[in-house]
Structure formats: C-alpha cells, structure tokens
Amino acid sequence: MATVFETAPSIPNQLITERNGVRLYLKREDLLHPDVSGNKFRKLKYNIEQAISEGQDTLLTFGGAFSNHIAATAAAGQLSGFKTIGVIRGEELGADLEETLAKNPTLKFAASCGMKFHFVSRSEYRNKTSEVFLESLKQQFGNFFLVPEGGTNAAAIKGCEEILSEKDVEFDIICSSVGTGGTISGLINSSAPHQKVLGFPALKGDFLKEEIRKYTSKNNWDLITNYHFGGYAKVNGELIAFMNDFRKKHNILLDPVYTGKLLFGICKLMEQGYFSENTRILAIHTGGLQGISGMNNYLKKKSLPQIDV
Ligand SMILES: *Cc1c(COP(=O)(O)O)cnc(C)c1O
C-alpha cells in the first residue's frame, strides 16, 4: 500500500550564516511535507508502516491541544487511510467542541483530517502508558494501533535515523531541538564518530539525558540546557524578535516551541565564540510551523508582539 512516506524529497542544506570561520547550515526538514512536517514525518513513517502490516485501521495517540504531533498524526493517518483518535490533555476543551475548534487552529486542522477527540483531565492524561487506561480506551473505541505521546518509540527513532544523509558527514556538529528525545536519538545513532550531536531541550528538567540513553548507546552528544525560555511553549519578546529577524534575513519561518529556541541558542553560542574556527554546523529545522497561529492567538490576547508569517 502506498503511503505518504515513500518519497521523502531530498532537499539541499541551506547556508544560513558564517561568522569567524564558523559556518551554520540548516537542514530544511520543514519542507518535507506541508502537513506532516519535519521530524513528525520521520517519526510516523515506520509506525504507520507497522500499523499497515498489522492490518490495523485506527491510530490512537496522545497530545496537548496545540501539539505538532497531533496535527501530523491526523494528516498522516488520513493520507494513509486510517481513522485517527487523539487523546487530548484538557477535559475542559471537550465541554463545547465547536468553541474549542474555533479557538484552536491545531485541533481544527486535526478535526478537518477526520480525527476524533477524547478529552481527558490532566491526571487521567498522566496514565497514558498504563495498561489499564489503554484497555479502557480499547473498550471505548475498539482496537487501535497506539502511537505514544510525541510519537517516540523504536520505530520513530529508526525513522529519525534517516534525517542525516551520507553527504552530511562533512559537518562537525549536528544541532537539534529536543522534546521527548526521540529525534536526537535517531540523529546520534546515524552520526559519524567524528561528529558531535548537540541537543537544545525546549523544556526544563533533567530527565532527558536518561531518556536519550534508552535509545542510543553512543556518547558523542550533549545537551545545551539554557535556551528553553522558561519551559515548554513559553516565549518572550526577545525570542519573538529573534524569530521575526531570522525570517526577514533568511526568509525562513521558525516555530516558537522548538526551532526558534534552537536557532536562538546556536546564534548566541556563535556570537560568544563557543565553536572553534572552521566548525561546520548543521542545524535541523524539525518543522512545527502549524503551531505559529495558535501561539499568535495567545500573544494577541496578551497584547504582545506576534510572529510574522
Ligand atoms: C516534536 C518536535 C520536536 C521534538 O522532537 P522529539 O523527538 O520529541 O525530541 C522538535 N521540533 C519540532 C518542530 C517538533 O514538532
């Protein structure tokens, strides 16, 4: 059966800037697919392949109300002939679905792809890996193929191992944003021994290194933990100004949750002379642009500057 994943286009890396002999290139994974963008394309590929080979007809997954993973799973599911169910954090969002969809571009898009929602409280949501909870979902929705929150599992990491191509051995440092750690694990697994992989977590907390070690046994990586801007989906005026400036200079949109913080961090480190002369850096644009309009709604409500699109 043909899937949307069979033909990942090959997109050349783009030179962003050169400073004191340090060159920064961007891998435009955001251009892989208009609706299944960036690392979510990579993470879903082998999961959907597996669901097809198991003869499943429904995908069920978990996510927050603005999640790139929810949007991508809804789109990829529709394009591959699956029914999709999104278990969404936030019981209150289910009270008036029409109002929720009017306010939330992510869920509106997912619904337009045919995704059905199951809204749960934050405490229920914490059971997302419990057998009892999953069994109760099967009672309610019938059989499904489970894609975990954020899409991270062994199949996802196998897909993320395909982000780097043979040509990318010319880079010294690979930089990526980190959420659950699946994407960086794939990058580490496929990196060459002379390369170092630097992860920029988009959230606070020390649990990530342990997560990553579950999926890779290599040691050529590290995390740069001071560019999360206060935590997951938190932004400030400095970050928004940086993203707007980046767009103006390079004509490339960044997302406010992951890639904006990644590029901000890399550019700051370049300014500080963190990288030695002649270092070639490859940053991964992991996509996520669907999240911009939800963030702009929020910024507008707070009368804060918005992301230019
Ligand atoms: C989901 C996501 C990430 C985080 O990926 P993990 O595999 O969870 O670490 C990074 N960037 C973007 C744009 C994402 O949507």
The ligand as a Gaussian input file, in Angstrom:
#p B3LYP/6-31G(d) Opt

LIG

0 1
 C        8.012000      17.268000      18.267000
 C        9.040000      18.263000      17.840000
 C       10.357000      18.250000      18.349000
 C       10.789000      17.315000      19.444000
 O       11.079000      16.052000      18.964000
 P       11.376000      14.859000      19.982000
 O       11.601000      13.704000      19.115000
 O       10.138000      14.718000      20.820000
 O       12.537000      15.239000      20.822000
 C       11.264000      19.150000      17.838000
 N       10.901000      20.062000      16.905000
 C        9.657000      20.129000      16.428000
 C        9.324000      21.168000      15.430000
 C        8.686000      19.229000      16.867000
 O        7.434000      19.315000      16.382000

